[in-house]
Amino acid sequence: MSEATNERYWASDNEQARDDAIGVEAIIAVGESTLFPVQHCHIRRTTTQSILTATLTTIVFDTEVHDSDVMFDIAVPDRIQLTELGLYLVGGQVRWQANANGDRLVIPVASIGGGFVSDERLPSPNKFDHAFVGKLIITAPQFVRLKVSQSSGVTLTIEPLSVRAIDFWVHYLGPL
């Protein structure tokens, strides 16, 4: 008989899983224990920004929505600082001005290593929200910036017309 078909094998795994869950609940109940530092930063731009055609442009932000660990500094408004080594989830969104020509690109760029995810789309004749999300592994402290590009042939704007129209955020998932 295989170990995997032994009923006691699965019962013991269930017991261990239950014991592990009780342990996690105990940590949560105390509220003072963390497995790793919680870091999250969410910033926003509240005014339009012009984007020249065929030019990779860094977005400059003016509002801190949430910052758990002084990751955003308004004196350097084009970046989010990442100090904890490990895995981050990075996302954001811009709203493009209506224009059906060319294409649109959003790309978060790390100060060490460059772009790590990009999203390129064909435009819409209407305004459209262009969102992205990706993972970033940090092995040394650095910062990330949000850059955009468009190839319409004319200068376009990204516009803060919706609640989340020009957003950029990072969330620390934990060490590797």
C-alpha positions as CSV (number, residue, x, y, z in Angstrom):
1,M,0.0,0.0,0.0
2,S,1.3,3.4,-1.0
3,E,1.9,6.0,1.8
4,A,-0.3,8.4,-0.2
5,T,-3.3,6.0,0.1
6,N,-2.9,5.6,3.8
7,E,-5.7,7.4,5.6
8,R,-3.6,8.2,8.6
9,Y,-1.1,10.0,6.3
10,W,-3.7,12.5,5.2
11,A,-5.2,12.8,8.7
12,S,-1.8,13.7,10.0
13,D,-1.3,16.4,7.3
14,N,-4.7,17.8,8.1
15,E,-3.8,17.9,11.8
16,Q,-0.5,19.7,11.0
17,A,-2.3,22.2,8.7
18,R,-4.9,22.9,11.5
19,D,-2.0,23.4,14.0
20,D,-0.2,25.7,11.6
21,A,-3.4,27.7,11.0
22,I,-3.9,28.0,14.8
23,G,-0.4,29.3,15.1
24,V,-1.0,31.9,12.4
25,E,-4.2,32.9,14.0
26,A,-2.3,33.4,17.3
27,I,0.2,35.7,15.6
28,I,-2.6,37.7,14.0
29,A,-4.5,37.9,17.3
30,V,-1.5,39.3,19.1
31,G,-1.2,42.0,16.4
32,E,2.4,42.8,17.3
33,S,4.2,40.1,15.4
34,T,5.0,40.4,11.7
35,L,6.8,37.9,9.6
36,F,8.5,40.7,7.6
37,P,8.2,44.5,7.3
38,V,5.0,45.7,5.7
39,Q,5.8,48.2,3.0
40,H,3.2,49.8,0.7
41,C,3.2,53.1,-1.2
42,H,0.5,54.5,-3.4
43,I,1.0,57.9,-5.2
44,R,-1.1,59.8,-7.6
45,R,-0.9,62.7,-10.1
46,T,-3.8,65.1,-9.9
47,T,-3.1,67.3,-12.9
48,T,-2.5,66.6,-16.6
49,Q,1.0,65.9,-17.9
50,S,2.0,66.4,-21.5
51,I,3.6,63.4,-23.3
52,L,5.6,64.2,-26.5
53,T,5.3,61.8,-29.3
54,A,8.0,59.1,-29.5
55,T,9.5,60.1,-26.2
56,L,9.8,58.0,-23.1
57,T,8.5,60.3,-20.4
58,T,8.8,60.0,-16.6
59,I,5.6,60.7,-14.7
60,V,5.9,63.3,-11.9
61,F,3.5,62.7,-8.9
62,D,2.0,65.3,-6.5
63,T,-0.1,63.3,-4.0
64,E,0.7,60.6,-1.5
65,V,-2.4,58.4,-1.1
66,H,-0.7,55.9,1.3
67,D,2.9,55.5,2.4
68,S,3.7,53.0,5.1
69,D,7.4,53.6,5.3
70,V,8.5,57.0,3.8
71,M,8.9,55.5,0.4
72,F,7.7,58.7,-1.4
73,D,9.3,62.1,-1.0
74,I,7.5,65.0,-2.5
75,A,10.9,66.7,-3.0
76,V,11.8,63.9,-5.5
77,P,8.3,63.3,-6.9
78,D,9.1,61.0,-9.8
79,R,10.0,57.8,-7.8
80,I,9.2,55.4,-5.0
81,Q,12.1,54.2,-2.9
82,L,12.5,50.5,-2.2
83,T,14.7,49.6,0.7
84,E,13.6,46.1,1.8
85,L,15.2,43.3,-0.3
86,G,12.8,40.8,-1.7
87,L,9.7,40.6,-3.9
88,Y,7.4,43.6,-4.7
89,L,4.2,43.8,-6.6
90,V,4.1,47.0,-8.7
91,G,1.1,48.5,-10.5
92,G,-0.5,51.7,-11.7
93,Q,-2.6,53.3,-14.4
94,V,-2.8,56.4,-16.6
95,R,-5.7,57.8,-18.6
96,W,-4.7,58.7,-22.1
97,Q,-6.3,61.7,-24.0
98,A,-8.5,60.6,-26.9
99,N,-6.5,59.9,-30.1
100,A,-6.7,56.9,-32.3
101,N,-3.2,57.1,-33.9
102,G,0.0,55.3,-33.0
103,D,0.3,53.2,-29.8
104,R,0.6,53.7,-26.1
105,L,3.2,52.2,-23.6
106,V,3.4,52.2,-19.8
107,I,6.6,50.8,-18.2
108,P,7.8,50.9,-14.6
109,V,11.5,51.3,-14.6
110,A,13.9,50.3,-11.7
111,S,17.0,52.4,-11.0
112,I,19.0,49.1,-11.2
113,G,18.2,47.0,-14.1
114,G,15.7,49.1,-16.1
115,G,12.2,48.1,-17.1
116,F,10.8,44.9,-15.7
117,V,7.3,44.8,-17.1
118,S,5.6,46.8,-19.9
119,D,2.2,47.1,-21.4
120,E,1.8,48.3,-24.9
121,R,-1.6,48.9,-26.5
122,L,-3.3,50.3,-29.5
123,P,-5.2,53.5,-28.7
124,S,-8.8,54.2,-28.6
125,P,-10.6,57.0,-30.3
126,N,-11.9,57.8,-26.8
127,K,-10.1,58.4,-23.6
128,F,-9.0,55.2,-22.0
129,D,-7.4,53.9,-18.8
130,H,-4.2,52.0,-19.3
131,A,-3.4,49.8,-16.3
132,F,-0.5,47.5,-15.6
133,V,0.8,45.2,-12.8
134,G,4.1,43.3,-12.5
135,K,6.6,41.7,-10.1
136,L,10.0,43.1,-9.2
137,I,12.8,41.4,-7.3
138,I,15.0,43.8,-5.3
139,T,18.5,42.6,-4.4
140,A,19.8,46.0,-3.5
141,P,18.0,49.2,-2.3
142,Q,16.8,51.2,-5.3
143,F,13.8,53.2,-6.6
144,V,11.2,52.7,-9.3
145,R,9.7,55.3,-11.7
146,L,6.7,55.1,-14.0
147,K,7.4,56.0,-17.6
148,V,5.0,56.3,-20.6
149,S,5.4,56.7,-24.3
150,Q,3.0,57.3,-27.2
151,S,3.5,57.5,-31.0
152,S,0.5,59.4,-32.2
153,G,2.5,62.0,-34.1
154,V,1.4,64.8,-31.7
155,T,1.7,65.7,-28.1
156,L,-0.9,64.0,-25.9
157,T,-1.8,64.3,-22.3
158,I,-2.4,61.8,-19.5
159,E,-5.4,63.0,-17.6
160,P,-6.6,62.7,-13.9
161,L,-10.3,62.4,-14.9
162,S,-11.1,59.4,-12.8
163,V,-10.4,58.5,-9.2
164,R,-7.5,56.2,-10.3
165,A,-6.4,57.9,-13.6
166,I,-2.7,58.6,-12.9
167,D,-1.7,56.1,-10.1
168,F,1.5,54.3,-9.2
169,W,1.9,51.8,-6.3
170,V,4.2,49.2,-4.8
171,H,3.5,46.5,-2.2
172,Y,6.2,44.5,-0.6
173,L,5.4,40.8,-0.7
174,G,8.3,39.5,1.4
175,P,11.9,38.4,1.3
176,L,13.2,35.8,-1.1
